[in-house]
């Protein structure tokens, strides 16, 4: 019988970076190399233009373009029903550590969800991005950077 996924709950705040929270998330994922994780992640974006702290791009299924929660009008559930997405973010204090999360479509990975928070939607601000899902962790270390990659996982 397979090991149950490691539970990882984290919040990254790019508006006022909490380095300890980022260190905890990135080190927990690095220590889970080759293992399954259940990740609940909230990203609080920076508010300056172009400094949200993440990039969420559709990678299949006919959808195109990037999604930034809030300011550009995107609110609520990001429809990954038939579309796969890729979420990229960096450590707020260590630019040599990057995290890429491949978010599968819900047809194949029914427990993976992406939500743009609607709190403060009447203001012209970026709103938090929330991710919940099961992933397998892979670490790629090169001399100048550590790349953490999460791939969708369906624990049947």
N, C-alpha and C positions, 0 to 999 in steps of 0.2 A: 504494500500500500504506500502511496506517495505521501511525502511530508506535507502537512498543511502549509499554505503560504505564510510568510512572515508578515505581520501586520505593521504597516508604516503609515503614521498619521503626521502630517506636517503642514505648516503655513510659512510661506516665504513672502516677506514684505519688501518690495522694491521701492516703496515710497519712503520708508525709513528703515533701511536694511538692518535686520537682526542677524548678525554674523553667527551667533551661537545656534540659532534655529537652522540656518543654512548648513553649518558644520555638522550638526546632528543628522540632517537629512542626507547629505552627500556621503558622510562616513557610514551611515546605516546601509545605504544602497551599495556602497563599495564593499562592505562586509558581507553582502548578500549575493556576491558574484556567483552565477550559476544556479541560483535558487529562485523559487517563485515568491513574489510579494503581492500582498493586497495593499494598494496605495490609495490613500485619501489625501489629496494635496489641494491646498488653497493657495493661489497666487494673488497677492495684493499688488497691483501694478503701480509703477511710478506714474506721476501725473504729467510730467513734462512731455511734450511732443516727441515721439520716437523712443521713449524710455520706459515702456511698459514692463520690460524685464523678460519678456517671453515672445516667442513667435509661434503661432498656431497656423499651420497650413494644411489644406486639404491635399491628400496625396493620391486619391483615387475616387472613382464613383461619379465622375462628371462634375462634381463641385470644383470651383476654382477660387483662387485668391486666398488671402489670409484673413483671419478672424482676430480682432481685438475687441474685448468686451467693453461695452459702454459708449465711449465718446463717439465712435462712428456709427452708433445706432444698433449695435448687436446686443440683444438681451435674451435671456432665457436659455433653453436647451439648444446646444449646438447639435444639429442633426447628423449623428454618425450612424444612422440606420443603414445606409447603403454606402457611406463614404468613410474611408480611412483618413485619419489625420496624423500629423507629426507635430509634436510639441517640443520646441527647443528652448532651453533656458540655461543661463550660466550662474555660477556661484556669485553672489553679489559682491564678495570681497576678494575672491581668488579667480582671476580671469583665465587660469590654466585648467579649470575644471568645468566641463560642460555636461549637460544632461539632455539626452534626446529620448523622447517617449513616443513610440509608435502606437497609436490608438486604433485598434481594429474596429471594423464596422460591427454593429450590434447583431447582424445576422449570424456572424461567426463567433462573436464575443459578446453575448447578451448582457454581461454585467459591467461593461465599460461605458462610462457616461462622462460627458463634458457639459458643464453648465456655466453660463455667464450670469453672475449674480445680478439681481435687479435692484439691489439696495442703491439708493441715490440716483435712480435712472432719470429723474427730472433735472438733475444737474448735468452740466456738460463735462463729465469726468469719466475716466476709465473705471470699470467696476471689476471686482475679483473674478477670477476664473477658478472653477472647482472641477477637479478630476477625481474619479473614483473608478478603480478597476484592478484587474489581476494581470500581472506582468512577470516575465522572466528577466533577470538582470544579467547583463554582460558588460564586462569592463575591458576597455582598450586603453592601455597605457603606452604612451610614446614619450620620448625624453622631455618634451616641453609641455605636455598636456595629458590630463586624464579624461577620457571620454566614457561616460556611463550611458549605456543604451538599455532601454526597457522595451521588450517585445510583448505584444498581447499574448495572453495565456488563458485557456478555457479549462478550468479544473473540473472535468467531467467525472 
